[in-house]
Amino acid sequence: MLKLSLFGIALILFLVGETWSQRNYECGKRICVRNYRPFCGEREDADGRIEEKMFFNRCDFDLSQDCDEGWVPCKTKKYV
């Protein structure tokens, strides 16, 4: 019975740790998120105004992926 309780506690700690590890992290010059959570991209339009859009990107240690052409990660991340 004690082993089962210890296993339950370990499982809860593992799940909490996994959730915490899914926070944002920087991958090269791109800000990436796990689990395809959306983040905001920005670029300047012809008049110098900042244009934003939401898009999905997954880096997850794969440096070959990048933002859509012409877009860079936002300085402030916005989530839906």
BADREN-829295 format. One record per residue (C-alpha): residue in three letters; x, y, z; residue number from 0. Coordinates in pm, 1 decimal, padded with zeros to 6 digits, m for minus. Layout:
residues N
<r ala	x X	y Y	z Z	k NUM>
...
END
This chain:
residues 80
<r met	x 00000.0	y 00000.0	z 00000.0	k 0>
<r leu	x 00285.5	y 00235.6	z 00081.4	k 1>
<r lys	x 00445.4	y 00167.6	z m00258.4	k 2>
<r leu	x 00118.8	y 00263.1	z m00429.6	k 3>
<r ser	x 00103.3	y 00591.8	z m00236.3	k 4>
<r leu	x 00464.5	y 00675.7	z m00323.5	k 5>
<r phe	x 00393.3	y 00596.7	z m00688.2	k 6>
<r gly	x 00089.8	y 00827.9	z m00682.4	k 7>
<r ile	x 00294.3	y 01112.3	z m00532.1	k 8>
<r ala	x 00572.1	y 01057.3	z m00787.7	k 9>
<r leu	x 00317.0	y 01061.4	z m01072.5	k 10>
<r ile	x 00166.9	y 01390.3	z m00953.3	k 11>
<r leu	x 00511.1	y 01549.7	z m00922.8	k 12>
<r phe	x 00600.6	y 01426.7	z m01271.6	k 13>
<r leu	x 00282.1	y 01573.5	z m01424.7	k 14>
<r val	x 00335.0	y 01908.0	z m01250.5	k 15>
<r gly	x 00696.5	y 01912.4	z m01372.5	k 16>
<r glu	x 00590.1	y 01836.6	z m01729.5	k 17>
<r thr	x 00336.9	y 02119.2	z m01726.3	k 18>
<r trp	x 00602.8	y 02357.9	z m01596.3	k 19>
<r ser	x 00848.4	y 02247.5	z m01864.2	k 20>
<r gln	x 00598.5	y 02337.9	z m02137.4	k 21>
<r arg	x 00648.0	y 02708.1	z m02070.4	k 22>
<r asn	x 00815.9	y 02921.1	z m02333.8	k 23>
<r tyr	x 01181.6	y 02873.1	z m02408.8	k 24>
<r glu	x 01412.7	y 03038.6	z m02653.9	k 25>
<r cys	x 01541.3	y 02839.3	z m02946.5	k 26>
<r gly	x 01809.0	y 03025.9	z m03137.0	k 27>
<r lys	x 01665.5	y 03368.7	z m03220.8	k 28>
<r arg	x 01310.3	y 03237.6	z m03224.3	k 29>
<r ile	x 01080.7	y 03209.8	z m02925.4	k 30>
<r cys	x 00922.7	y 02868.3	z m02947.7	k 31>
<r val	x 00652.7	y 02690.5	z m02755.9	k 32>
<r arg	x 00577.7	y 02324.2	z m02711.1	k 33>
<r asn	x 00254.2	y 02148.7	z m02803.2	k 34>
<r tyr	x 00172.9	y 02381.8	z m03091.6	k 35>
<r arg	x 00046.3	y 02658.4	z m02865.8	k 36>
<r pro	x 00000.2	y 02973.1	z m03076.2	k 37>
<r phe	x 00219.1	y 03275.8	z m03036.4	k 38>
<r cys	x 00221.9	y 03616.8	z m03190.0	k 39>
<r gly	x 00443.1	y 03723.5	z m03478.8	k 40>
<r glu	x 00507.2	y 04079.3	z m03587.3	k 41>
<r arg	x 00646.7	y 04271.2	z m03884.7	k 42>
<r glu	x 00641.3	y 04628.0	z m04008.7	k 43>
<r asp	x 00409.8	y 04715.5	z m04294.3	k 44>
<r ala	x 00495.7	y 04968.4	z m04568.6	k 45>
<r asp	x 00391.2	y 05261.8	z m04347.2	k 46>
<r gly	x 00611.6	y 05148.6	z m04059.7	k 47>
<r arg	x 00321.8	y 05022.0	z m03849.6	k 48>
<r ile	x 00369.3	y 04697.1	z m03661.7	k 49>
<r glu	x 00146.2	y 04424.1	z m03798.9	k 50>
<r glu	x 00074.5	y 04121.3	z m03581.6	k 51>
<r lys	x m00066.1	y 03780.1	z m03652.5	k 52>
<r met	x m00115.5	y 03460.1	z m03461.1	k 53>
<r phe	x 00049.5	y 03150.2	z m03598.4	k 54>
<r phe	x 00166.0	y 02811.4	z m03483.0	k 55>
<r asn	x 00528.2	y 02707.4	z m03468.1	k 56>
<r arg	x 00699.1	y 02416.7	z m03301.5	k 57>
<r cys	x 01071.6	y 02424.7	z m03255.7	k 58>
<r asp	x 01123.2	y 02158.2	z m02990.3	k 59>
<r phe	x 01498.9	y 02131.1	z m03051.9	k 60>
<r asp	x 01453.6	y 02125.0	z m03430.5	k 61>
<r leu	x 01646.5	y 02432.9	z m03545.0	k 62>
<r ser	x 01545.0	y 02380.6	z m03907.2	k 63>
<r gln	x 01196.2	y 02518.2	z m03842.1	k 64>
<r asp	x 01145.1	y 02890.8	z m03857.3	k 65>
<r cys	x 00873.3	y 03153.3	z m03856.9	k 66>
<r asp	x 00675.0	y 03227.3	z m04170.2	k 67>
<r glu	x 00868.8	y 03434.9	z m04423.1	k 68>
<r gly	x 00897.7	y 03798.1	z m04322.0	k 69>
<r trp	x 00784.2	y 03733.5	z m03966.3	k 70>
<r val	x 00980.4	y 03735.9	z m03643.0	k 71>
<r pro	x 00872.8	y 03628.0	z m03295.3	k 72>
<r cys	x 00699.0	y 03896.1	z m03090.7	k 73>
<r lys	x 00884.1	y 04075.0	z m02816.7	k 74>
<r thr	x 00580.3	y 04017.1	z m02596.6	k 75>
<r lys	x 00412.1	y 03683.3	z m02641.6	k 76>
<r lys	x 00032.0	y 03689.4	z m02655.1	k 77>
<r tyr	x m00173.0	y 03376.3	z m02603.1	k 78>
<r val	x m00536.7	y 03321.0	z m02691.5	k 79>
END
